[in-house]
Amino acid sequence: MDYLKKDLLTIHPTAKDYHHMWKRECETASILIAEEKEYNKQRYDKTHKEKYFREWDQVLVFTLNFNKLKGPNKMRDSFVGLFTIIRLMGKNAVEVRLTEEFSRKHPVLPVSLVKPYHQTGEDEFHSRNIRKTPENIVEVEDCPGIVKNIMNARKIRLNGKGHIQYFVRFNNQAADKDTWLEEDAIPDGDIHLRIFRASRRAD
């Protein structure tokens, strides 16, 4: 077997320079990655707020992982609800009572896909409040109680202006109590209108 003498081996200058350049760039990249990780950690620790839920809290559910839903993707709401938490699965998951078209979905969800339902700007969980402030109560002469669902919509003209009214049914009320109301006169109208519009798109 032939052996090469060490003094006969030489490294091409270009290859040697490239090796040093590559090593230097790798060290710089490692430093930048470590600094970025530390920055992200500090930012997360500063802005992150731990989600805290209780049983029977009302929440909205993120629809990102809900496939095979009716209607085009662009027309779907990012969050749907209201749903009620029926059991806590530790700190990171909750079991939700899903209704309507979501009843066949798995009810256990990570807290990252659930957010509290804000009835007002001050109250995070309105279902925990025993007494309601006057600001939370919608006083409308034609509104006999809590809304069960919205069944229809129509456009009318009043004083030369177009208005949209919704045919509303109330809990524990006979059908003759159904009435046409405008959006701002419907208690929790944003939630009920979201459900109504989603059902119209599904049809």
N, CA, C and O of each residue as an XYZ file, in Angstrom:
812
protein
N       0.857     -1.195      0.000
C       0.000      0.000      0.000
C       0.889      1.239      0.000
O       1.870      1.315      0.740
N       0.545      2.169     -0.807
C       1.309      3.405     -0.886
C       0.767      4.415      0.113
O      -0.445      4.508      0.304
N       1.630      5.152      0.735
C       1.257      6.204      1.676
C       1.734      7.551      1.157
O       2.811      7.668      0.573
N       0.898      8.571      1.387
C       1.276      9.917      0.989
C       1.940     10.622      2.162
O       1.454     10.553      3.291
N       3.003     11.271      1.907
C       3.673     12.014      2.958
C       2.888     13.284      3.284
O       2.325     13.931      2.401
N       2.865     13.629      4.593
C       2.114     14.799      5.019
C       2.618     16.076      4.372
O       1.836     16.977      4.066
N       3.927     16.152      4.165
C       4.457     17.380      3.594
C       4.104     17.535      2.124
O       4.321     18.590      1.528
N       3.549     16.453      1.539
C       3.132     16.554      0.149
C       1.670     16.985      0.017
O       1.215     17.334     -1.073
N       0.918     16.958      1.170
C      -0.487     17.337      1.142
C      -0.622     18.841      1.329
O      -0.055     19.408      2.263
N      -1.352     19.469      0.463
C      -1.607     20.906      0.562
C      -3.102     21.159      0.373
O      -3.775     20.436     -0.361
N      -3.611     22.192      1.043
C      -5.011     22.582      0.915
C      -5.095     23.772     -0.016
O      -4.352     24.745      0.117
N      -5.994     23.678     -0.940
C      -6.156     24.778     -1.885
C      -6.571     26.040     -1.128
O      -7.466     25.963     -0.285
N      -5.970     27.181     -1.386
C      -6.297     28.414     -0.644
C      -7.780     28.770     -0.697
O      -8.341     29.242      0.291
N      -8.408     28.548     -1.832
C      -9.821     28.891     -1.948
C     -10.673     28.037     -1.015
O     -11.583     28.551     -0.364
N     -10.388     26.737     -0.944
C     -11.125     25.833     -0.065
C     -10.908     26.189      1.402
O     -11.842     26.132      2.202
N      -9.691     26.551      1.752
C      -9.391     26.917      3.133
C     -10.130     28.189      3.533
O     -10.682     28.269      4.630
N     -10.141     29.180      2.650
C     -10.854     30.426      2.939
C     -12.359     30.175      3.070
O     -13.021     30.750      3.933
N     -12.884     29.314      2.208
C     -14.315     29.014      2.258
C     -14.680     28.335      3.574
O     -15.737     28.602      4.145
N     -13.794     27.450      4.055
C     -14.044     26.764      5.324
C     -14.125     27.765      6.471
O     -15.029     27.683      7.302
N     -13.190     28.706      6.522
C     -13.206     29.708      7.593
C     -14.435     30.610      7.481
O     -15.047     30.970      8.487
N     -14.785     30.970      6.248
C     -15.958     31.812      6.055
C     -17.222     31.089      6.515
O     -18.071     31.679      7.182
N     -17.344     29.815      6.158
C     -18.521     29.023      6.539
C     -18.618     28.865      8.055
O     -19.703     28.964      8.627
N     -17.492     28.623      8.691
C     -17.473     28.475     10.141
C     -17.883     29.781     10.818
O     -18.643     29.768     11.787
N     -17.382     30.902     10.313
C     -17.714     32.204     10.883
C     -19.201     32.524     10.707
O     -19.831     33.058     11.620
N     -19.764     32.199      9.536
C     -21.183     32.453      9.292
C     -22.068     31.584     10.181
O     -23.108     32.036     10.661
N     -21.653     30.333     10.399
C     -22.422     29.446     11.283
C     -22.441     29.969     12.717
O     -23.472     29.917     13.388
N     -21.303     30.470     13.181
C     -21.241     31.024     14.533
C     -22.125     32.265     14.658
O     -22.818     32.446     15.659
N     -22.092     33.121     13.625
C     -22.935     34.321     13.637
C     -24.415     33.951     13.634
O     -25.211     34.542     14.362
N     -24.780     32.957     12.802
C     -26.176     32.523     12.734
C     -26.639     31.957     14.070
O     -27.771     32.204     14.486
N     -25.780     31.199     14.746
C     -26.136     30.630     16.051
C     -26.402     31.727     17.074
O     -27.330     31.623     17.875
N     -25.587     32.776     17.045
C     -25.779     33.894     17.977
C     -27.095     34.608     17.702
O     -27.836     34.934     18.630
N     -27.389     34.852     16.414
C     -28.628     35.544     16.050
C     -29.862     34.726     16.424
O     -30.858     35.274     16.896
N     -29.792     33.409     16.210
C     -30.919     32.544     16.569
C     -31.160     32.558     18.076
O     -32.305     32.615     18.525
N     -30.077     32.507     18.858
C     -30.211     32.541     20.315
C     -30.812     33.867     20.779
O     -31.651     33.890     21.680
N     -30.380     34.975     20.162
C     -30.928     36.284     20.523
C     -32.410     36.379     20.159
O     -33.197     36.945     20.917
N     -32.797     35.828     18.997
C     -34.193     35.862     18.576
C     -35.066     35.035     19.517
O     -36.172     35.450     19.861
N     -34.574     33.865     19.935
C     -35.316     33.035     20.877
C     -35.535     33.767     22.198
O     -36.626     33.720     22.766
N     -34.504     34.437     22.678
C     -34.612     35.159     23.938
C     -35.586     36.329     23.818
O     -36.356     36.599     24.740
N     -35.550     37.023     22.676
C     -36.477     38.139     22.450
C     -37.923     37.645     22.422
O     -38.803     38.241     23.044
N     -38.161     36.545     21.690
C     -39.518     35.996     21.609
C     -40.014     35.528     22.969
O     -41.188     35.698     23.300
N     -39.119     34.939     23.759
C     -39.498     34.482     25.096
C     -39.891     35.664     25.982
O     -40.904     35.611     26.679
N     -39.092     36.725     25.953
C     -39.405     37.891     26.770
C     -40.712     38.540     26.328
O     -41.508     38.977     27.159
N     -40.927     38.602     25.016
C     -42.163     39.195     24.506
C     -43.376     38.349     24.895
O     -44.415     38.889     25.277
N     -43.243     37.019     24.799
C     -44.342     36.127     25.175
C     -44.652     36.250     26.664
O     -45.815     36.353     27.053
N     -43.604     36.239     27.498
C     -43.813     36.335     28.940
C     -44.462     37.667     29.327
O     -45.208     37.741     30.303
N     -44.171     38.711     28.558
C     -44.693     40.035     28.882
C     -46.153     40.193     28.479
O     -46.927     40.840     29.185
N     -46.532     39.604     27.346
C     -47.881     39.826     26.805
C     -48.837     38.664     27.041
O     -50.052     38.844     26.947
N     -48.317     37.472     27.348
C     -49.184     36.307     27.472
C     -50.008     36.385     28.750
O     -49.497     36.689     29.828
N     -51.279     36.107     28.601
C     -52.197     36.061     29.739
C     -52.826     34.681     29.797
O     -53.476     34.237     28.851
N     -52.625     34.023     30.903
C     -53.139     32.666     31.061
C     -54.667     32.670     31.026
O     -55.313     33.459     31.716
N     -55.230     31.783     30.217
C     -56.684     31.683     30.146
C     -57.204     30.894     31.349
O     -56.678     29.837     31.698
N     -58.226     31.427     31.958
C     -58.796     30.793     33.142
C     -60.288     30.615     32.925
O     -61.024     31.592     32.788
N     -60.732     29.371     32.895
C     -62.139     29.065     32.657
C     -62.733     28.340     33.858
O     -62.024     27.746     34.670
N     -64.065     28.411     33.942
C     -64.816     27.650     34.929
C     -65.912     26.868     34.220
O     -66.295     27.181     33.092
N     -66.401     25.858     34.899
C     -67.546     25.128     34.354
C     -68.745     26.059     34.238
O     -68.992     26.895     35.107
N     -69.483     25.896     33.146
C     -70.691     26.645     32.810
C     -70.404     28.048     32.287
O     -71.326     28.836     32.076
N     -69.133     28.360     32.079
C     -68.832     29.604     31.373
C     -69.267     29.477     29.918
O     -69.199     28.395     29.335
N     -69.707     30.570     29.344
C     -70.083     30.581     27.940
C     -68.915     31.089     27.106
O     -68.289     32.095     27.441
N     -68.630     30.384     26.018
C     -67.444     30.675     25.222
C     -67.773     30.617     23.733
O     -68.819     30.114     23.323
N     -66.849     31.145     22.942
C     -66.873     31.016     21.493
C     -65.746     30.091     21.075
O     -64.702     30.049     21.726
N     -65.947     29.346     19.992
C     -64.988     28.332     19.549
C     -64.427     28.730     18.191
O     -65.170     29.113     17.287
N     -63.103     28.635     18.059
C     -62.412     28.933     16.806
C     -62.683     27.812     15.805
O     -62.577     26.633     16.143
N     -63.032     28.181     14.577
C     -63.456     27.193     13.575
C     -62.330     26.743     12.657
O     -62.593     26.056     11.669
N     -61.083     27.106     12.948
C     -59.977     26.779     12.047
C     -59.882     25.287     11.773
O     -59.671     24.880     10.631
N     -60.035     24.464     12.810
C     -59.884     23.017     12.654
C     -61.206     22.308     12.383
O     -61.251     21.078     12.375
N     -62.269     23.052     12.165
C     -63.559     22.448     11.839
C     -63.678     22.331     10.322
O     -64.027     23.298      9.644
N     -63.389     21.155      9.799
C     -63.533     20.956      8.361
C     -64.926     20.407      8.052
O     -65.684     20.035      8.947
N     -65.232     20.368      6.771
C     -66.516     19.871      6.266
C     -67.702     20.684      6.799
O     -68.793     20.149      6.997
N     -67.474     21.965      7.023
C     -68.589     22.823      7.398
C     -69.300     23.308      6.141
O     -68.706     23.376      5.065
N     -70.560     23.639      6.289
C     -71.338     24.085      5.145
C     -70.946     25.509      4.761
O     -70.550     26.316      5.602
N     -71.070     25.791      3.462
C     -70.807     27.140      2.985
C     -69.355     27.349      2.607
O     -68.495     26.572      3.021
N     -69.059     28.392      1.819
C     -67.682     28.677      1.401
C     -66.817     29.114      2.571
O     -67.301     29.738      3.515
N     -65.514     28.778      2.500
C     -64.608     29.085      3.601
C     -64.538     30.578      3.902
O     -64.484     30.975      5.066
N     -64.538     31.413      2.850
C     -64.380     32.847      3.050
C     -65.574     33.469      3.767
O     -65.459     34.552      4.341
N     -66.704     32.799      3.737
C     -67.913     33.347      4.343
C     -68.144     32.855      5.769
O     -69.103     33.269      6.419
N     -67.279     31.983      6.255
C     -67.475     31.449      7.600
C     -66.955     32.422      8.648
O     -66.017     33.181      8.408
N     -67.581     32.382      9.802
C     -67.107     33.171     10.932
C     -65.888     32.501     11.546
O     -65.802     31.273     11.594
N     -64.937     33.319     12.019
C     -63.752     32.758     12.670
C     -64.111     32.066     13.978
O     -63.519     31.047     14.332
N     -65.083     32.622     14.693
C     -65.540     32.037     15.947
C     -67.046     31.817     15.877
O     -67.774     32.617     15.289
N     -67.501     30.731     16.480
C     -68.926     30.415     16.526
C     -69.321     30.138     17.973
O     -68.471     29.823     18.805
N     -70.585     30.256     18.262
C     -71.092     30.017     19.603
C     -72.440     30.698     19.765
O     -72.955     31.234     18.783
N     -73.022     30.706     20.918
C     -72.393     30.432     22.197
C     -72.416     28.946     22.530
O     -73.351     28.230     22.171
N     -71.351     28.483     23.236
C     -71.299     27.138     23.770
C     -70.965     27.214     25.258
O     -70.393     28.196     25.732
N     -71.330     26.170     25.976
C     -71.136     26.141     27.423
C     -70.089     25.107     27.795
O     -70.119     23.976     27.307
N     -69.160     25.498     28.662
C     -68.162     24.562     29.185
C     -68.830     23.672     30.232
O     -69.383     24.166     31.215
N     -68.776     22.366     30.017
C     -69.408     21.450     30.967
C     -68.390     20.712     31.829
O     -68.748     20.117     32.845
N     -67.111     20.751     31.421
C     -66.099     20.091     32.250
C     -64.726     20.649     31.909
O     -64.430     20.937     30.750
N     -63.884     20.800     32.944
C     -62.505     21.222     32.747
C     -61.618     19.994     32.646
O     -61.712     19.079     33.465
N     -60.757     19.979     31.637
C     -59.830     18.860     31.437
C     -58.423     19.331     31.771
O     -57.552     19.375     30.902
N     -58.205     19.681     33.034
C     -56.930     20.269     33.413
C     -56.889     21.739     33.032
O     -57.931     22.369     32.850
N     -55.673     22.290     32.911
C     -55.513     23.704     32.584
C     -55.490     23.966     31.085
O     -55.661     25.107     30.657
N     -55.284     22.934     30.288
C     -55.036     23.146     28.865
C     -56.174     22.726     27.954
O     -56.072     22.900     26.740
N     -57.255     22.178     28.495
C     -58.356     21.729     27.635
C     -59.671     21.816     28.396
O     -59.704     21.769     29.626
N     -60.753     21.945     27.636
C     -62.094     22.002     28.217
C     -63.035     21.156     27.370
O     -62.806     20.959     26.177
N     -64.086     20.664     27.995
C     -65.141     19.963     27.264
C     -66.320     20.912     27.101
O     -66.824     21.472     28.075
N     -66.752     21.083     25.852
C     -67.780     22.057     25.511
C     -69.015     21.334     24.996
O     -68.900     20.343     24.275
N     -70.194     21.824     25.362
C     -71.430     21.264     24.827
C     -71.688     21.903     23.462
O     -72.178     23.029     23.371
N     -71.349     21.164     22.404
C     -71.528     21.658     21.045
C     -72.952     21.376     20.582
O     -73.512     20.320     20.878
N     -73.527     22.316     19.862
C     -74.913     22.189     19.414
C     -75.005     22.400     17.912
O     -74.030     22.767     17.257
N     -76.197     22.160     17.380
C     -76.525     22.371     15.973
C     -75.549     21.619     15.073
O     -75.284     20.442     15.316
N     -75.008     22.265     14.042
C     -74.182     21.562     13.064
C     -72.843     21.107     13.637
O     -72.139     20.332     12.990
N     -72.478     21.561     14.818
C     -71.209     21.183     15.431
C     -71.355     20.023     16.413
O     -70.371     19.623     17.035
N     -72.552     19.480     16.565
C     -72.804     18.458     17.581
C     -72.028     17.170     17.318
O     -71.813     16.388     18.244
N     -71.600     16.931     16.068
C     -70.849     15.716     15.750
C     -69.341     15.909     15.900
O     -68.576     14.962     15.721
N     -68.912     17.122     16.225
C     -67.495     17.381     16.445
C     -67.086     16.902     17.835
O     -67.916     16.770     18.735
N     -65.783     16.644     17.988
C     -65.286     16.213     19.296
C     -65.408     17.372     20.282
O     -64.948     18.476     19.993
N     -66.019     17.135     21.439
C     -66.312     18.248     22.350
C     -65.131     18.736     23.179
O     -65.209     19.807     23.780
N     -64.031     17.972     23.225
C     -62.873     18.380     24.023
C     -61.950     19.225     23.148
O     -61.491     18.776     22.098
N     -61.686     20.444     23.591
C     -60.903     21.389     22.800
C     -59.785     21.981     23.648
O     -59.967     22.187     24.848
N     -58.630     22.259     23.044
C     -57.588     22.987     23.777
C     -58.029     24.422     24.027
O     -58.802     24.987     23.253
N     -57.536     25.001     25.106
C     -57.964     26.358     25.461
C     -57.535     27.377     24.411
O     -58.093     28.472     24.353
N     -56.553     27.034     23.581
C     -56.123     27.958     22.533
C     -57.194     28.156     21.470
O     -57.157     29.150     20.744
N     -58.159     27.223     21.359
C     -59.231     27.330     20.372
C     -60.531     27.848     20.982
O     -61.576     27.841     20.332
N     -60.460     28.291     22.218
C     -61.659     28.758     22.925
C     -61.384     30.150     23.479
O     -60.304     30.418     24.004
N     -62.366     31.025     23.356
C     -62.216     32.347     23.968
C     -63.500     32.712     24.695
O     -64.588     32.311     24.283
N     -63.372     33.480     25.788
C     -64.547     33.850     26.556
C     -65.486     34.728     25.745
O     -65.051     35.531     24.919
N     -66.762     34.565     25.990
C     -67.768     35.408     25.345
C     -67.902     36.697     26.141
O     -68.240     36.672     27.324
N     -67.639     37.819     25.491
C     -67.733     39.122     26.139
C     -69.097     39.721     25.834
O     -69.381     40.099     24.698
N     -69.923     39.802     26.842
C     -71.221     40.444     26.649
C     -71.073     41.955     26.650
O     -71.734     42.650     25.879
N     -70.207     42.464     27.517
C     -69.929     43.895     27.563
C     -68.432     44.086     27.602
O     -67.686     43.118     27.744
N     -67.984     45.317     27.479
C     -66.562     45.596     27.530
C     -65.964     45.356     28.897
O     -64.748     45.207     29.015
N     -66.792     45.315     29.948
C     -66.282     45.164     31.305
C     -66.327     43.727     31.785
O     -65.478     43.318     32.576
N     -67.298     42.952     31.325
C     -67.514     41.621     31.873
C     -66.914     40.570     30.967
O     -67.297     40.468     29.801
N     -65.973     39.779     31.482
C     -65.364     38.723     30.685
C     -66.290     37.521     30.597
O     -66.436     36.929     29.527
N     -66.917     37.152     31.708
C     -67.855     36.036     31.729
C     -69.178     36.550     32.284
O     -69.362     36.650     33.497
N     -70.095     36.873     31.376
C     -71.351     37.443     31.843
C     -72.190     36.437     32.607
O     -73.044     36.837     33.398
N     -71.972     35.122     32.396
C     -72.778     34.122     33.082
C     -72.426     34.022     34.563
O     -73.171     33.410     35.329
N     -71.293     34.619     34.985
C     -70.924     34.592     36.394
C     -71.624     35.695     37.184
O     -71.637     35.666     38.414
N     -72.200     36.659     36.485
C     -72.829     37.779     37.174
C     -74.231     37.397     37.634
O     -75.052     36.931     36.845
N     -74.487     37.599     38.913
C     -75.812     37.300     39.448
C     -76.770     38.434     39.119
O     -77.922     38.198     38.752
N     -76.291     39.662     39.251
C     -77.130     40.817     38.956
C     -76.580     41.534     37.733
O     -75.366     41.629     37.548
N     -77.475     42.032     36.910
C     -77.076     42.774     35.726
C     -77.230     44.268     35.986
O     -78.179     44.712     36.632
N     -76.283     45.021     35.471
C     -76.371     46.464     35.572
C     -77.380     46.971     34.557
O     -77.678     46.267     33.592
N     -77.907     48.156     34.742
C     -78.884     48.684     33.781
C     -78.356     48.747     32.362
O     -79.132     48.647     31.412
N     -77.016     48.917     32.194
C     -76.460     48.993     30.848
C     -76.587     47.672     30.110
O     -76.597     47.656     28.879
N     -76.683     46.556     30.839
C     -76.748     45.242     30.209
C     -78.165     44.849     29.809
O     -78.348     43.852     29.111
N     -79.173     45.611     30.238
C     -80.559     45.248     29.987
C     -81.105     46.085     28.844
O     -81.077     47.314     28.897
N     -81.598     45.419     27.815
C     -82.193     46.111     26.679
C     -83.667     46.304     26.954
O     -84.422     45.334     27.032
N     -84.077     47.534     27.100
C     -85.472     47.831     27.398
C     -86.169     48.239     26.110
O     -86.014     49.368     25.645
N     -86.939     47.320     25.534
C     -87.683     47.576     24.312
C     -89.132     47.198     24.573
O     -89.404     46.133     25.128
N     -90.041     48.037     24.187
C     -91.455     47.807     24.486
C     -91.954     46.519     23.858
O     -92.751     45.806     24.468
N     -91.493     46.203     22.629
C     -91.979     45.024     21.924
C     -91.134     43.782     22.186
O     -91.302     42.775     21.498
N     -90.239     43.828     23.152
C     -89.328     42.713     23.412
C     -89.744     42.007     24.695
O     -89.457     42.516     25.779
N     -90.415     40.845     24.618
C     -90.977     40.211     25.808
C     -90.010     39.360     26.615
O     -90.396     38.915     27.696
N     -88.790     39.101     26.179
C     -87.904     38.254     26.966
C     -86.615     37.913     26.256
O     -86.130     38.665     25.411
N     -86.063     36.750     26.618
C     -84.793     36.293     26.067
C     -85.016     35.688     24.684
O     -85.958     34.925     24.471
N     -84.144     36.035     23.759
C     -84.289     35.568     22.379
C     -83.980     34.078     22.285
O     -82.970     33.614     22.814
N     -84.843     33.339     21.618
C     -84.599     31.930     21.327
C     -83.873     31.778     20.002
O     -82.836     31.118     19.933
N     -84.407     32.381     18.954
C     -83.731     32.378     17.657
C     -84.359     33.416     16.742
O     -85.441     33.941     17.005
N     -83.640     33.695     15.655
C     -84.127     34.596     14.611
C     -84.542     33.739     13.430
O     -83.768     32.906     12.958
N     -85.764     33.939     12.952
C     -86.321     33.044     11.940
C     -86.312     33.619     10.535
O     -86.301     32.863      9.563
N     -86.317     34.947     10.405
C     -86.408     35.515      9.059
C     -85.924     36.960      9.097
O     -85.694     37.526     10.165
N     -85.773     37.547      7.907
C     -85.359     38.942      7.791
C     -86.126     39.589      6.648
O     -86.563     38.919      5.712
N     -86.279     40.908      6.743
C     -86.961     41.630      5.674
C     -86.399     43.052      5.592
O     -85.830     43.571      6.552
N     -86.574     43.662      4.418
C     -86.182     45.050      4.212
C     -87.445     45.899      4.070
O     -88.356     45.560      3.314
N     -87.482     47.003      4.809
C     -88.621     47.913      4.725
C     -88.098     49.342      4.595
O     -86.916     49.606      4.812
N     -88.986     50.246      4.241
C     -88.633     51.657      4.157
C     -89.474     52.433      5.161
O     -90.701     52.336      5.179
N     -88.783     53.207      5.999
C     -89.434     54.061      6.980
C     -88.908     55.473      6.798
O     -87.702     55.714      6.851
N     -89.821     56.394      6.585
C     -89.438     57.795      6.389
C     -88.421     57.959      5.260
O     -87.512     58.787      5.331
N     -88.600     57.150      4.221
C     -87.730     57.262      3.060
C     -86.382     56.593      3.202
O     -85.547     56.715      2.305
N     -86.136     55.886      4.303
C     -84.855     55.220      4.525
C     -85.064     53.714      4.619
O     -86.078     53.243      5.134
N     -84.077     52.961      4.108
C     -84.149     51.511      4.172
C     -83.770     50.975      5.546
O     -82.808     51.438      6.158
N     -84.523     50.007      6.019
C     -84.253     49.372      7.308
C     -84.350     47.858      7.139
O     -85.130     47.356      6.330
N     -83.537     47.140      7.923
C     -83.613     45.683      7.953
C     -84.187     45.261      9.296
O     -83.693     45.665     10.349
N     -85.230     44.451      9.251
C     -85.842     43.928     10.468
C     -85.735     42.408     10.480
O     -85.671     41.763      9.434
N     -85.719     41.850     11.702
C     -85.573     40.407     11.875
C     -86.758     39.876     12.675
O     -87.199     40.481     13.652
N     -87.260     38.725     12.228
C     -88.411     38.098     12.884
C     -87.891     37.232     14.023
O     -87.235     36.217     13.792
N     -88.189     37.639     15.256
C     -87.555     37.081     16.447
C     -88.559     36.254     17.236
O     -89.713     36.647     17.410
N     -88.094     35.093     17.713
C     -88.878     34.260     18.628
C     -88.179     34.250     19.985
O     -86.950     34.234     20.064
N     -88.988     34.261     21.061
C     -88.446     34.363     22.405
C     -88.679     33.076     23.188
O     -89.615     32.322     22.923
N     -87.796     32.847     24.163
C     -87.929     31.670     25.026
C     -89.215     31.744     25.852
O     -89.605     32.806     26.338
N     -89.861     30.579     25.994
C     -91.051     30.449     26.849
C     -92.160     31.431     26.466
O     -92.906     31.905     27.323
N     -92.257     31.728     25.175
C     -93.304     32.618     24.694
C     -94.060     31.943     23.553
O     -93.479     31.196     22.766
N     -95.355     32.213     23.475
C     -96.170     31.659     22.395
C     -95.799     32.308     21.067
O     -95.162     33.361     21.023
N     -96.218     31.646     19.981
C     -95.864     32.132     18.648
C     -96.435     33.514     18.370
O     -95.884     34.261     17.561
N     -97.538     33.862     19.036
C     -98.116     35.183     18.776
C     -97.274     36.313     19.354
O     -97.547     37.488     19.110
N     -96.242     35.950     20.126
C     -95.318     36.946     20.644
C     -94.146     37.193     19.695
O     -93.349     38.103     19.925
N     -94.032     36.395     18.633
C     -92.989     36.636     17.639
C     -93.166     38.034     17.054
O     -94.289     38.469     16.797
N     -92.066     38.723     16.848
C     -92.175     40.108     16.392
C     -90.990     40.488     15.515
O     -89.941     39.843     15.548
N     -91.174     41.542     14.734
C     -90.105     42.086     13.895
C     -89.355     43.158     14.681
O     -89.959     44.095     15.202
N     -88.028     43.011     14.761
C     -87.192     43.974     15.471
C     -85.988     44.333     14.618
O     -85.525     43.532     13.806
N     -85.489     45.540     14.810
C     -84.237     45.914     14.170
C     -83.068     45.413     15.012
O     -83.233     45.056     16.179
N     -81.890     45.394     14.402
C     -80.731     44.751     15.028
C     -80.422     45.313     16.408
O     -80.156     44.553     17.339
N     -80.455     46.640     16.552
C     -80.086     47.231     17.835
C     -81.133     47.010     18.921
O     -80.888     47.332     20.084
N     -82.293     46.469     18.564
C     -83.343     46.202     19.550
C     -83.385     44.743     19.986
O     -84.222     44.371     20.808
N     -82.492     43.906     19.448
C     -82.474     42.478     19.775
C     -81.470     42.236     20.890
O     -80.291     42.538     20.703
N     -81.873     41.707     22.041
C     -80.912     41.393     23.102
C     -79.861     40.397     22.615
O     -80.196     39.375     22.015
N     -78.583     40.701     22.877
C     -77.473     39.871     22.384
C     -77.601     39.664     20.879
O     -77.370     38.567     20.370
N     -77.968     40.725     20.178
C     -78.254     40.609     18.745
C     -77.082     40.140     17.923
O     -77.270     39.420     16.942
N     -75.843     40.535     18.303
C     -74.687     40.135     17.498
C     -74.520     38.623     17.473
O     -74.170     38.053     16.439
N     -74.767     37.968     18.608
C     -74.622     36.512     18.667
C     -75.720     35.827     17.864
O     -75.439     34.948     17.050
N     -76.967     36.225     18.088
C     -78.087     35.577     17.396
C     -78.057     35.847     15.892
O     -78.440     34.986     15.101
N     -77.606     37.033     15.497
C     -77.519     37.333     14.066
C     -76.411     36.537     13.402
O     -76.537     36.148     12.241
N     -75.318     36.288     14.131
C     -74.244     35.470     13.566
C     -74.747     34.055     13.289
O     -74.455     33.478     12.241
N     -75.504     33.503     14.232
C     -76.060     32.157     14.036
C     -77.068     32.154     12.889
O     -77.081     31.234     12.071
N     -77.911     33.185     12.832
C     -78.921     33.276     11.773
C     -78.269     33.368     10.397
O     -78.686     32.675      9.470
N     -77.256     34.212     10.256
C     -76.597     34.367      8.958
C     -75.866     33.106      8.549
O     -75.830     32.759      7.368
N     -75.272     32.408      9.537
C     -74.596     31.148      9.218
C     -75.587     30.111      8.709
O     -75.278     29.364      7.781
N     -76.776     30.057      9.307
C     -77.786     29.092      8.854
C     -78.300     29.445      7.467
O     -78.616     28.558      6.675
N     -78.386     30.752      7.167
C     -78.839     31.166      5.836
C     -77.812     30.783      4.774
O     -78.175     30.359      3.677
N     -76.527     30.936      5.104
C     -75.482     30.551      4.152
C     -75.480     29.052      3.926
O     -75.244     28.581      2.813
N     -75.748     28.291      5.009
C     -75.767     26.829      4.879
C     -76.902     26.372      3.973
O     -76.758     25.390      3.245
N     -78.036     27.081      4.013
C     -79.169     26.720      3.164
C     -78.904     27.037      1.701
O     -79.761     26.793      0.851
